[in-house]
Amino acid sequence: MLEFFCLVAAIGFFVNGLLHLLLIVGFPLGEYVLGGKHVVLPYSMRIISGLLFIVWNGIGICYLNYGGFLHLVKLERLDRIVMLAATVFLFFAIFSNAFLTSSKKERLVMTPFCLITFILSSCILFLL
């Protein structure tokens, strides 16, 4: 069960990383992230997407490592810390995506994504 939850959570973070990669190269998906005010992100916001691309993929790697899909010994000490930080972030992202964003697309897509990933991550950290 732990392995399955870790794999699904990792896939979610990798998909989110892919979304930011597409934003970096200019795809018109900006309404789904970062407040949804821009269809195509301006270059200054693409830097933020670049950082988020690295962060989301790093978190996905931590989930894969924690679930036993990877064997990165140097990350083993950091896995739980990174996953805990991601879970706390997701908790706040649920509310910001649901109530603070002006973008309907971000609200409809990212709120359920954050909620599902938060539940998975909480189960991994506290129940399994």
NORCOR-V47389 format. One record per pair of residues at least 6 apart in sequence whose ideal C-beta (glycine too) atoms are under 6 Angstrom apart, sorted by the first residue. I is the first residue (numbers start at 1). GAP is how many residues later the second one is. D is the distance in Angstrom with one decimal. If there is no record, write none. Layout:
# NORCOR-V47389
<<I	GAP	D> <I	GAP	D>>
This chain:
# NORCOR-V47389
<<2	126	4.5> <3	64	4.7> <3	65	6.0> <5	115	5.2> <5	118	5.8> <5	119	5.1> <6	57	4.7> <6	60	5.6> <6	61	2.7> <8	112	5.9> <9	54	4.8> <9	108	5.9> <9	111	4.5> <9	112	5.7> <10	50	4.3> <10	53	3.9> <10	54	4.8> <12	105	4.8> <13	43	4.7> <13	46	4.9> <13	47	3.7> <14	46	4.5> <16	40	4.7> <17	36	5.1> <17	39	3.8> <17	40	4.3> <20	29	4.3> <20	32	4.8> <20	33	4.1> <21	32	5.3> <22	7	5.8> <23	6	5.7> <23	18	5.1> <23	26	4.5> <24	22	5.0> <24	25	5.1> <24	26	5.6> <26	14	5.9> <28	11	4.7> <28	12	5.1> <30	8	4.2> <30	9	5.2> <30	10	5.8> <30	11	4.7> <31	8	5.9> <31	72	5.0> <31	74	4.4> <32	73	5.4> <32	74	5.3> <32	77	5.5> <35	66	5.7> <36	65	5.7> <36	67	2.2> <36	70	4.2> <59	23	5.9> <59	27	4.9> <62	17	4.8> <62	20	4.4> <62	21	5.9> <64	6	4.7> <65	7	5.0> <65	10	5.0> <65	14	5.5> <66	13	4.3> <83	42	6.0> <87	34	4.2> <87	35	6.0> <90	24	5.0> <90	27	5.5> <90	28	4.0> <91	27	5.9> <93	21	4.5> <94	20	4.7> <94	21	5.4> <97	9	5.9> <97	13	4.5> <97	14	4.3> <97	17	5.8> <98	13	4.6> <101	6	5.6>>
